[in-house]
Amino acid sequence: MELRHLRYFVAVVEEQSFTKAAEKLLIAQPPLSRQIQNLEQELGALLFERGSRPLRPTVIGRFFYQQALKLLANADEIKLITQRAGMTERTIQIGYSTSILCGLLPRIVYLFRQQYPHLSVKLTELNGIEQIQALKEGRVDACFGRVRISDQSVKRVMLREEKLMVAVHSSHPFANQHRAISLTELNDEQIFSYPSQAGLGYASQVKSLFLEYGLEPKRFMVLDCLQQSLGMVAAGEGICIVPESVKMMQFRHVNYVPLADSAAVSPIYLIVRNDDESQYTRPLIDCVYQVYDLEAIEYDRRVF
Protein backbone atom coordinates (compact mmCIF):
# COMPACT_ATOMS: atom_id res chain seq x y z
CA MET A 1 0.00 0.00 0.00
CA GLU A 2 1.31 3.43 -0.97
CA LEU A 3 0.30 7.00 -0.14
CA ARG A 4 -1.02 7.57 -3.65
CA HIS A 5 -3.44 4.66 -3.17
CA LEU A 6 -4.74 6.37 -0.01
CA ARG A 7 -5.16 9.65 -1.91
CA TYR A 8 -7.10 7.85 -4.67
CA PHE A 9 -9.37 6.18 -2.09
CA VAL A 10 -10.04 9.43 -0.20
CA ALA A 11 -10.93 11.22 -3.44
CA VAL A 12 -13.47 8.53 -4.38
CA VAL A 13 -15.08 8.70 -0.92
CA GLU A 14 -15.31 12.48 -0.94
CA GLU A 15 -16.56 12.75 -4.52
CA GLN A 16 -18.92 9.76 -4.10
CA SER A 17 -18.12 8.81 -7.68
CA PHE A 18 -15.26 7.16 -9.56
CA THR A 19 -15.89 9.49 -12.50
CA LYS A 20 -15.75 12.71 -10.45
CA ALA A 21 -12.76 11.44 -8.45
CA ALA A 22 -10.88 10.65 -11.67
CA GLU A 23 -11.57 14.17 -12.92
CA LYS A 24 -10.34 15.66 -9.64
CA LEU A 25 -7.18 13.53 -9.71
CA LEU A 26 -6.63 14.22 -13.43
CA ILE A 27 -6.42 10.53 -14.26
CA ALA A 28 -8.56 8.21 -16.37
CA GLN A 29 -11.34 6.29 -14.64
CA PRO A 30 -10.23 2.70 -15.57
CA PRO A 31 -6.82 2.90 -13.85
CA LEU A 32 -8.43 4.59 -10.82
CA SER A 33 -10.98 1.77 -10.51
CA ARG A 34 -8.19 -0.78 -10.92
CA GLN A 35 -6.12 0.83 -8.16
CA ILE A 36 -9.11 0.75 -5.76
CA GLN A 37 -9.72 -2.91 -6.61
CA ASN A 38 -6.06 -3.68 -5.92
CA LEU A 39 -6.35 -1.85 -2.58
CA GLU A 40 -9.42 -3.91 -1.65
CA GLN A 41 -7.59 -7.12 -2.55
CA GLU A 42 -4.61 -6.10 -0.43
CA LEU A 43 -6.85 -5.28 2.54
CA GLY A 44 -9.07 -8.32 2.04
CA ALA A 45 -12.21 -6.22 2.41
CA LEU A 46 -14.74 -4.33 0.26
CA LEU A 47 -14.42 -0.59 0.75
CA PHE A 48 -17.47 0.51 -1.24
CA GLU A 49 -21.06 -0.65 -1.51
CA ARG A 50 -21.36 -1.90 -5.08
CA GLY A 51 -24.30 -0.48 -7.01
CA SER A 52 -25.04 2.37 -4.58
CA ARG A 53 -25.84 5.78 -6.08
CA PRO A 54 -24.21 7.98 -4.97
CA LEU A 55 -21.28 5.71 -4.20
CA ARG A 56 -21.04 4.97 -0.46
CA PRO A 57 -18.23 3.36 1.55
CA THR A 58 -18.92 0.22 3.55
CA VAL A 59 -18.55 0.19 7.34
CA ILE A 60 -14.97 -0.95 6.89
CA GLY A 61 -14.55 1.67 4.17
CA ARG A 62 -15.64 4.46 6.53
CA PHE A 63 -13.19 3.25 9.16
CA PHE A 64 -10.40 3.06 6.58
CA TYR A 65 -11.28 6.55 5.32
CA GLN A 66 -10.71 8.06 8.78
CA GLN A 67 -7.38 6.26 9.13
CA ALA A 68 -6.32 7.27 5.60
CA LEU A 69 -6.97 10.95 6.40
CA LYS A 70 -4.75 10.69 9.48
CA LEU A 71 -1.96 8.94 7.58
CA LEU A 72 -2.01 11.47 4.74
CA ALA A 73 -1.97 14.39 7.16
CA ASN A 74 0.95 12.85 9.06
CA ALA A 75 2.82 12.17 5.83
CA ASP A 76 2.42 15.77 4.64
CA GLU A 77 3.56 17.10 8.01
CA ILE A 78 6.60 14.82 8.08
CA LYS A 79 7.48 15.83 4.53
CA LEU A 80 7.34 19.56 5.35
CA ILE A 81 9.36 19.17 8.55
CA THR A 82 12.00 17.12 6.78
CA GLN A 83 12.22 19.54 3.88
CA ARG A 84 12.66 22.50 6.23
CA ALA A 85 15.30 20.64 8.19
CA GLY A 86 17.32 20.01 5.06
CA MET A 87 16.89 23.25 3.20
CA THR A 88 20.50 23.12 2.02
CA GLU A 89 19.95 22.70 -1.69
CA ARG A 90 21.08 19.42 -3.18
CA THR A 91 21.45 18.68 -6.88
CA ILE A 92 20.10 15.45 -8.35
CA GLN A 93 21.84 14.52 -11.59
CA ILE A 94 19.74 12.46 -14.01
CA GLY A 95 21.05 10.93 -17.22
CA TYR A 96 18.75 10.15 -20.14
CA SER A 97 18.82 8.86 -23.70
CA THR A 98 17.57 11.23 -26.40
CA SER A 99 14.34 9.45 -27.33
CA ILE A 100 13.20 9.28 -23.68
CA LEU A 101 13.28 13.07 -23.45
CA CYS A 102 10.71 13.05 -26.27
CA GLY A 103 8.37 11.01 -24.09
CA LEU A 104 7.19 11.33 -20.50
CA LEU A 105 10.51 12.18 -18.82
CA PRO A 106 9.89 15.97 -18.81
CA ARG A 107 6.57 15.43 -17.00
CA ILE A 108 8.18 13.06 -14.52
CA VAL A 109 10.95 15.54 -13.73
CA TYR A 110 8.42 18.40 -13.44
CA LEU A 111 6.31 16.40 -10.97
CA PHE A 112 9.43 15.45 -8.98
CA ARG A 113 10.42 19.11 -8.76
CA GLN A 114 6.95 20.08 -7.54
CA GLN A 115 7.08 17.48 -4.78
CA TYR A 116 10.70 18.29 -3.79
CA PRO A 117 11.09 22.03 -4.47
CA HIS A 118 14.23 22.24 -2.34
CA LEU A 119 16.08 20.01 -4.82
CA SER A 120 17.84 21.11 -7.97
CA VAL A 121 17.47 18.63 -10.86
CA LYS A 122 20.03 18.57 -13.66
CA LEU A 123 19.55 16.52 -16.85
CA THR A 124 22.41 15.12 -18.93
CA GLU A 125 22.05 13.36 -22.29
CA LEU A 126 24.00 10.07 -22.30
CA ASN A 127 23.90 6.93 -24.42
CA GLY A 128 23.69 3.46 -22.84
CA ILE A 129 27.38 2.84 -22.19
CA GLU A 130 27.95 6.45 -21.08
CA GLN A 131 25.12 6.11 -18.54
CA ILE A 132 26.74 3.13 -16.82
CA GLN A 133 30.13 4.85 -16.72
CA ALA A 134 28.64 8.09 -15.36
CA LEU A 135 26.82 6.19 -12.61
CA LYS A 136 29.97 4.31 -11.60
CA GLU A 137 31.96 7.55 -11.48
CA GLY A 138 29.25 9.34 -9.45
CA ARG A 139 28.60 11.99 -12.11
CA VAL A 140 24.87 11.12 -12.19
CA ASP A 141 22.52 9.72 -9.54
CA ALA A 142 20.02 7.95 -11.80
CA CYS A 143 19.53 7.24 -15.50
CA PHE A 144 16.60 6.59 -17.81
CA GLY A 145 17.74 4.39 -20.67
CA ARG A 146 16.67 1.74 -23.16
CA VAL A 147 19.66 -0.59 -23.17
CA ARG A 148 20.17 -3.41 -20.68
CA ILE A 149 23.91 -3.56 -20.04
CA SER A 150 25.10 -6.09 -17.46
CA ASP A 151 27.31 -4.53 -14.82
CA GLN A 152 27.59 -5.53 -11.16
CA SER A 153 27.89 -1.88 -10.14
CA VAL A 154 24.33 -0.96 -11.16
CA LYS A 155 20.79 -2.11 -10.56
CA ARG A 156 17.80 -1.43 -12.78
CA VAL A 157 14.05 -1.74 -12.99
CA MET A 158 12.14 -1.96 -16.26
CA LEU A 159 9.43 0.69 -16.13
CA ARG A 160 7.53 -0.28 -19.27
CA GLU A 161 7.86 -1.29 -22.91
CA GLU A 162 7.20 1.32 -25.57
CA LYS A 163 5.89 0.49 -29.04
CA LEU A 164 8.17 1.09 -32.03
CA MET A 165 7.25 2.97 -35.18
CA VAL A 166 8.79 3.52 -38.62
CA ALA A 167 9.79 7.02 -39.67
CA VAL A 168 9.40 7.37 -43.45
CA HIS A 169 9.43 10.21 -45.97
CA SER A 170 5.94 11.52 -46.78
CA SER A 171 6.43 10.40 -50.40
CA HIS A 172 7.24 6.81 -49.39
CA PRO A 173 4.54 4.22 -50.25
CA PHE A 174 4.33 3.23 -46.57
CA ALA A 175 3.33 6.77 -45.59
CA ASN A 176 -0.12 6.55 -47.18
CA GLN A 177 -1.16 2.95 -46.63
CA HIS A 178 -3.00 3.67 -43.34
CA ARG A 179 -1.96 0.36 -41.79
CA ALA A 180 0.77 -1.08 -39.60
CA ILE A 181 3.94 -2.22 -41.37
CA SER A 182 5.70 -5.53 -40.74
CA LEU A 183 9.46 -5.94 -40.36
CA THR A 184 9.45 -8.25 -43.37
CA GLU A 185 8.40 -5.31 -45.55
CA LEU A 186 11.37 -3.28 -44.28
CA ASN A 187 14.07 -5.87 -44.96
CA ASP A 188 15.09 -4.38 -48.32
CA GLU A 189 14.87 -0.74 -47.22
CA GLN A 190 17.79 1.54 -46.41
CA ILE A 191 17.54 1.63 -42.61
CA PHE A 192 19.21 4.29 -40.48
CA SER A 193 19.75 3.76 -36.76
CA TYR A 194 21.65 5.38 -33.90
CA PRO A 195 23.83 6.08 -31.94
CA SER A 196 27.24 5.10 -33.29
CA GLN A 197 28.70 3.40 -30.22
CA ALA A 198 30.59 0.18 -29.78
CA GLY A 199 28.92 -2.83 -28.18
CA LEU A 200 25.31 -2.91 -27.04
CA GLY A 201 23.08 0.01 -27.93
CA TYR A 202 19.74 0.95 -29.42
CA ALA A 203 21.01 0.18 -32.94
CA SER A 204 21.89 -3.35 -31.78
CA GLN A 205 18.37 -3.68 -30.32
CA VAL A 206 16.85 -2.81 -33.68
CA LYS A 207 19.07 -5.26 -35.55
CA SER A 208 18.30 -8.01 -33.02
CA LEU A 209 14.59 -7.39 -33.58
CA PHE A 210 14.99 -8.34 -37.24
CA LEU A 211 17.04 -11.42 -36.33
CA GLU A 212 14.27 -12.51 -33.94
CA TYR A 213 12.02 -12.86 -36.98
CA GLY A 214 14.69 -14.61 -39.05
CA LEU A 215 15.46 -11.45 -41.04
CA GLU A 216 18.68 -9.58 -41.76
CA PRO A 217 18.45 -6.05 -43.18
CA LYS A 218 20.40 -5.74 -46.41
CA ARG A 219 21.17 -2.03 -45.90
CA PHE A 220 21.63 -0.97 -42.29
CA MET A 221 23.61 2.16 -41.41
CA VAL A 222 24.31 3.44 -37.90
CA LEU A 223 24.60 7.23 -37.55
CA ASP A 224 25.69 9.47 -34.67
CA CYS A 225 22.31 10.43 -33.25
CA LEU A 226 18.53 10.34 -33.54
CA GLN A 227 18.31 13.79 -35.12
CA GLN A 228 20.79 12.83 -37.84
CA SER A 229 18.85 9.64 -38.61
CA LEU A 230 15.56 11.53 -38.90
CA GLY A 231 17.30 14.13 -41.04
CA MET A 232 18.25 11.40 -43.50
CA VAL A 233 14.62 10.23 -43.53
CA ALA A 234 13.48 13.80 -44.21
CA ALA A 235 15.91 13.88 -47.12
CA GLY A 236 14.29 10.76 -48.58
CA GLU A 237 17.42 8.65 -48.11
CA GLY A 238 15.80 5.82 -46.12
CA ILE A 239 13.74 4.93 -43.07
CA CYS A 240 14.36 4.79 -39.32
CA ILE A 241 12.80 2.63 -36.59
CA VAL A 242 12.08 4.75 -33.51
CA PRO A 243 10.14 4.57 -30.21
CA GLU A 244 6.55 5.86 -30.42
CA SER A 245 7.30 8.97 -28.33
CA VAL A 246 9.73 10.22 -31.01
CA LYS A 247 6.78 11.13 -33.25
CA MET A 248 6.58 14.42 -31.33
CA MET A 249 9.74 15.42 -33.23
CA GLN A 250 8.07 16.99 -36.26
CA PHE A 251 10.49 16.94 -39.16
CA ARG A 252 8.96 18.26 -42.39
CA HIS A 253 8.03 15.42 -44.76
CA VAL A 254 8.54 12.74 -42.09
CA ASN A 255 5.58 10.46 -41.29
CA TYR A 256 5.42 7.91 -38.47
CA VAL A 257 3.85 4.52 -39.20
CA PRO A 258 3.19 1.83 -36.54
CA LEU A 259 4.92 -1.56 -36.64
CA ALA A 260 2.66 -4.61 -36.65
CA ASP A 261 5.08 -7.11 -35.10
CA SER A 262 4.32 -7.92 -31.43
CA ALA A 263 8.01 -7.91 -30.44
CA ALA A 264 8.51 -4.41 -31.88
CA VAL A 265 8.88 -2.68 -28.52
CA SER A 266 11.67 -0.90 -26.70
CA PRO A 267 12.11 -1.20 -22.91
CA ILE A 268 12.60 1.82 -20.67
CA TYR A 269 14.79 1.30 -17.58
CA LEU A 270 15.53 3.34 -14.49
CA ILE A 271 19.12 2.62 -13.47
CA VAL A 272 20.98 3.53 -10.25
CA ARG A 273 24.17 2.47 -8.51
CA ASN A 274 24.10 -0.77 -6.52
CA ASP A 275 25.42 1.00 -3.43
CA ASP A 276 22.98 3.90 -3.80
CA GLU A 277 21.29 4.75 -0.50
CA SER A 278 19.69 7.96 -1.79
CA GLN A 279 16.41 8.89 -0.12
CA TYR A 280 15.17 10.19 -3.47
CA THR A 281 15.40 7.02 -5.56
CA ARG A 282 12.02 5.65 -4.50
CA PRO A 283 10.26 9.05 -4.69
CA LEU A 284 11.60 9.37 -8.25
CA ILE A 285 10.22 6.01 -9.30
CA ASP A 286 6.94 6.86 -7.57
CA CYS A 287 6.70 9.99 -9.72
CA VAL A 288 7.14 7.77 -12.78
CA TYR A 289 4.14 5.67 -11.82
CA GLN A 290 2.07 8.73 -10.92
CA VAL A 291 2.59 10.03 -14.46
CA TYR A 292 1.75 6.60 -15.88
CA ASP A 293 -1.50 6.72 -13.89
CA LEU A 294 -2.26 10.17 -15.31
CA GLU A 295 -1.67 8.87 -18.83
CA ALA A 296 -3.62 5.61 -18.20
CA ILE A 297 -0.51 3.60 -19.13
CA GLU A 298 -0.55 -0.02 -18.02
CA TYR A 299 2.53 -1.20 -16.11
CA ASP A 300 3.76 -3.69 -13.56
CA ARG A 301 4.78 -1.93 -10.36
CA ARG A 302 8.42 -2.87 -9.71
CA VAL A 303 10.99 -1.62 -7.25
CA PHE A 304 14.68 -2.21 -6.70
C-alpha positions as CSV (number, residue, x, y, z in Angstrom):
1,M,0.0,0.0,0.0
2,E,1.3,3.4,-1.0
3,L,0.3,7.0,-0.1
4,R,-1.0,7.6,-3.7
5,H,-3.4,4.7,-3.2
6,L,-4.7,6.4,0.0
7,R,-5.2,9.6,-1.9
8,Y,-7.1,7.8,-4.7
9,F,-9.4,6.2,-2.1
10,V,-10.0,9.4,-0.2
11,A,-10.9,11.2,-3.4
12,V,-13.5,8.5,-4.4
13,V,-15.1,8.7,-0.9
14,E,-15.3,12.5,-0.9
15,E,-16.6,12.8,-4.5
16,Q,-18.9,9.8,-4.1
17,S,-18.1,8.8,-7.7
18,F,-15.3,7.2,-9.6
19,T,-15.9,9.5,-12.5
20,K,-15.7,12.7,-10.4
21,A,-12.8,11.4,-8.4
22,A,-10.9,10.6,-11.7
23,E,-11.6,14.2,-12.9
24,K,-10.3,15.7,-9.6
25,L,-7.2,13.5,-9.7
26,L,-6.6,14.2,-13.4
27,I,-6.4,10.5,-14.3
28,A,-8.6,8.2,-16.4
29,Q,-11.3,6.3,-14.6
30,P,-10.2,2.7,-15.6
31,P,-6.8,2.9,-13.9
32,L,-8.4,4.6,-10.8
33,S,-11.0,1.8,-10.5
34,R,-8.2,-0.8,-10.9
35,Q,-6.1,0.8,-8.2
36,I,-9.1,0.7,-5.8
37,Q,-9.7,-2.9,-6.6
38,N,-6.1,-3.7,-5.9
39,L,-6.3,-1.9,-2.6
40,E,-9.4,-3.9,-1.6
41,Q,-7.6,-7.1,-2.6
42,E,-4.6,-6.1,-0.4
43,L,-6.8,-5.3,2.5
44,G,-9.1,-8.3,2.0
45,A,-12.2,-6.2,2.4
46,L,-14.7,-4.3,0.3
47,L,-14.4,-0.6,0.7
48,F,-17.5,0.5,-1.2
49,E,-21.1,-0.7,-1.5
50,R,-21.4,-1.9,-5.1
51,G,-24.3,-0.5,-7.0
52,S,-25.0,2.4,-4.6
53,R,-25.8,5.8,-6.1
54,P,-24.2,8.0,-5.0
55,L,-21.3,5.7,-4.2
56,R,-21.0,5.0,-0.5
57,P,-18.2,3.4,1.6
58,T,-18.9,0.2,3.6
59,V,-18.6,0.2,7.3
60,I,-15.0,-1.0,6.9
61,G,-14.6,1.7,4.2
62,R,-15.6,4.5,6.5
63,F,-13.2,3.2,9.2
64,F,-10.4,3.1,6.6
65,Y,-11.3,6.5,5.3
66,Q,-10.7,8.1,8.8
67,Q,-7.4,6.3,9.1
68,A,-6.3,7.3,5.6
69,L,-7.0,10.9,6.4
70,K,-4.7,10.7,9.5
71,L,-2.0,8.9,7.6
72,L,-2.0,11.5,4.7
73,A,-2.0,14.4,7.2
74,N,1.0,12.9,9.1
75,A,2.8,12.2,5.8
76,D,2.4,15.8,4.6
77,E,3.6,17.1,8.0
78,I,6.6,14.8,8.1
79,K,7.5,15.8,4.5
80,L,7.3,19.6,5.4
81,I,9.4,19.2,8.5
82,T,12.0,17.1,6.8
83,Q,12.2,19.5,3.9
84,R,12.7,22.5,6.2
85,A,15.3,20.6,8.2
86,G,17.3,20.0,5.1
87,M,16.9,23.3,3.2
88,T,20.5,23.1,2.0
89,E,20.0,22.7,-1.7
90,R,21.1,19.4,-3.2
91,T,21.5,18.7,-6.9
92,I,20.1,15.4,-8.3
93,Q,21.8,14.5,-11.6
94,I,19.7,12.5,-14.0
95,G,21.0,10.9,-17.2
96,Y,18.8,10.2,-20.1
97,S,18.8,8.9,-23.7
98,T,17.6,11.2,-26.4
99,S,14.3,9.4,-27.3
100,I,13.2,9.3,-23.7
101,L,13.3,13.1,-23.4
102,C,10.7,13.1,-26.3
103,G,8.4,11.0,-24.1
104,L,7.2,11.3,-20.5
105,L,10.5,12.2,-18.8
106,P,9.9,16.0,-18.8
107,R,6.6,15.4,-17.0
108,I,8.2,13.1,-14.5
109,V,10.9,15.5,-13.7
110,Y,8.4,18.4,-13.4
111,L,6.3,16.4,-11.0
112,F,9.4,15.4,-9.0
113,R,10.4,19.1,-8.8
114,Q,7.0,20.1,-7.5
115,Q,7.1,17.5,-4.8
116,Y,10.7,18.3,-3.8
117,P,11.1,22.0,-4.5
118,H,14.2,22.2,-2.3
119,L,16.1,20.0,-4.8
120,S,17.8,21.1,-8.0
121,V,17.5,18.6,-10.9
122,K,20.0,18.6,-13.7
123,L,19.5,16.5,-16.9
124,T,22.4,15.1,-18.9
125,E,22.1,13.4,-22.3
126,L,24.0,10.1,-22.3
127,N,23.9,6.9,-24.4
128,G,23.7,3.5,-22.8
129,I,27.4,2.8,-22.2
130,E,28.0,6.4,-21.1
131,Q,25.1,6.1,-18.5
132,I,26.7,3.1,-16.8
133,Q,30.1,4.9,-16.7
134,A,28.6,8.1,-15.4
135,L,26.8,6.2,-12.6
136,K,30.0,4.3,-11.6
137,E,32.0,7.6,-11.5
138,G,29.3,9.3,-9.5
139,R,28.6,12.0,-12.1
140,V,24.9,11.1,-12.2
141,D,22.5,9.7,-9.5
142,A,20.0,7.9,-11.8
143,C,19.5,7.2,-15.5
144,F,16.6,6.6,-17.8
145,G,17.7,4.4,-20.7
146,R,16.7,1.7,-23.2
147,V,19.7,-0.6,-23.2
148,R,20.2,-3.4,-20.7
149,I,23.9,-3.6,-20.0
150,S,25.1,-6.1,-17.5
151,D,27.3,-4.5,-14.8
152,Q,27.6,-5.5,-11.2
153,S,27.9,-1.9,-10.1
154,V,24.3,-1.0,-11.2
155,K,20.8,-2.1,-10.6
156,R,17.8,-1.4,-12.8
157,V,14.1,-1.7,-13.0
158,M,12.1,-2.0,-16.3
159,L,9.4,0.7,-16.1
160,R,7.5,-0.3,-19.3
161,E,7.9,-1.3,-22.9
162,E,7.2,1.3,-25.6
163,K,5.9,0.5,-29.0
164,L,8.2,1.1,-32.0
165,M,7.3,3.0,-35.2
166,V,8.8,3.5,-38.6
167,A,9.8,7.0,-39.7
168,V,9.4,7.4,-43.4
169,H,9.4,10.2,-46.0
170,S,5.9,11.5,-46.8
171,S,6.4,10.4,-50.4
172,H,7.2,6.8,-49.4
173,P,4.5,4.2,-50.3
174,F,4.3,3.2,-46.6
175,A,3.3,6.8,-45.6
176,N,-0.1,6.6,-47.2
177,Q,-1.2,3.0,-46.6
178,H,-3.0,3.7,-43.3
179,R,-2.0,0.4,-41.8
180,A,0.8,-1.1,-39.6
181,I,3.9,-2.2,-41.4
182,S,5.7,-5.5,-40.7
183,L,9.5,-5.9,-40.4
184,T,9.4,-8.3,-43.4
185,E,8.4,-5.3,-45.5
186,L,11.4,-3.3,-44.3
187,N,14.1,-5.9,-45.0
188,D,15.1,-4.4,-48.3
189,E,14.9,-0.7,-47.2
190,Q,17.8,1.5,-46.4
191,I,17.5,1.6,-42.6
192,F,19.2,4.3,-40.5
193,S,19.8,3.8,-36.8
194,Y,21.7,5.4,-33.9
195,P,23.8,6.1,-31.9
196,S,27.2,5.1,-33.3
197,Q,28.7,3.4,-30.2
198,A,30.6,0.2,-29.8
199,G,28.9,-2.8,-28.2
200,L,25.3,-2.9,-27.0
201,G,23.1,0.0,-27.9
202,Y,19.7,1.0,-29.4
203,A,21.0,0.2,-32.9
204,S,21.9,-3.3,-31.8
205,Q,18.4,-3.7,-30.3
206,V,16.8,-2.8,-33.7
207,K,19.1,-5.3,-35.5
208,S,18.3,-8.0,-33.0
209,L,14.6,-7.4,-33.6
210,F,15.0,-8.3,-37.2
211,L,17.0,-11.4,-36.3
212,E,14.3,-12.5,-33.9
213,Y,12.0,-12.9,-37.0
214,G,14.7,-14.6,-39.1
215,L,15.5,-11.4,-41.0
216,E,18.7,-9.6,-41.8
217,P,18.4,-6.1,-43.2
218,K,20.4,-5.7,-46.4
219,R,21.2,-2.0,-45.9
220,F,21.6,-1.0,-42.3
221,M,23.6,2.2,-41.4
222,V,24.3,3.4,-37.9
223,L,24.6,7.2,-37.5
224,D,25.7,9.5,-34.7
225,C,22.3,10.4,-33.2
226,L,18.5,10.3,-33.5
227,Q,18.3,13.8,-35.1
228,Q,20.8,12.8,-37.8
229,S,18.8,9.6,-38.6
230,L,15.6,11.5,-38.9
231,G,17.3,14.1,-41.0
232,M,18.3,11.4,-43.5
233,V,14.6,10.2,-43.5
234,A,13.5,13.8,-44.2
235,A,15.9,13.9,-47.1
236,G,14.3,10.8,-48.6
237,E,17.4,8.7,-48.1
238,G,15.8,5.8,-46.1
239,I,13.7,4.9,-43.1
240,C,14.4,4.8,-39.3
241,I,12.8,2.6,-36.6
242,V,12.1,4.8,-33.5
243,P,10.1,4.6,-30.2
244,E,6.6,5.9,-30.4
245,S,7.3,9.0,-28.3
246,V,9.7,10.2,-31.0
247,K,6.8,11.1,-33.3
248,M,6.6,14.4,-31.3
249,M,9.7,15.4,-33.2
250,Q,8.1,17.0,-36.3
251,F,10.5,16.9,-39.2
252,R,9.0,18.3,-42.4
253,H,8.0,15.4,-44.8
254,V,8.5,12.7,-42.1
255,N,5.6,10.5,-41.3
256,Y,5.4,7.9,-38.5
257,V,3.8,4.5,-39.2
258,P,3.2,1.8,-36.5
259,L,4.9,-1.6,-36.6
260,A,2.7,-4.6,-36.7
261,D,5.1,-7.1,-35.1
262,S,4.3,-7.9,-31.4
263,A,8.0,-7.9,-30.4
264,A,8.5,-4.4,-31.9
265,V,8.9,-2.7,-28.5
266,S,11.7,-0.9,-26.7
267,P,12.1,-1.2,-22.9
268,I,12.6,1.8,-20.7
269,Y,14.8,1.3,-17.6
270,L,15.5,3.3,-14.5
271,I,19.1,2.6,-13.5
272,V,21.0,3.5,-10.3
273,R,24.2,2.5,-8.5
274,N,24.1,-0.8,-6.5
275,D,25.4,1.0,-3.4
276,D,23.0,3.9,-3.8
277,E,21.3,4.8,-0.5
278,S,19.7,8.0,-1.8
279,Q,16.4,8.9,-0.1
280,Y,15.2,10.2,-3.5
281,T,15.4,7.0,-5.6
282,R,12.0,5.6,-4.5
283,P,10.3,9.1,-4.7
284,L,11.6,9.4,-8.3
285,I,10.2,6.0,-9.3
286,D,6.9,6.9,-7.6
287,C,6.7,10.0,-9.7
288,V,7.1,7.8,-12.8
289,Y,4.1,5.7,-11.8
290,Q,2.1,8.7,-10.9
291,V,2.6,10.0,-14.5
292,Y,1.7,6.6,-15.9
293,D,-1.5,6.7,-13.9
294,L,-2.3,10.2,-15.3
295,E,-1.7,8.9,-18.8
296,A,-3.6,5.6,-18.2
297,I,-0.5,3.6,-19.1
298,E,-0.5,0.0,-18.0
299,Y,2.5,-1.2,-16.1
300,D,3.8,-3.7,-13.6
301,R,4.8,-1.9,-10.4
302,R,8.4,-2.9,-9.7
303,V,11.0,-1.6,-7.2
304,F,14.7,-2.2,-6.7
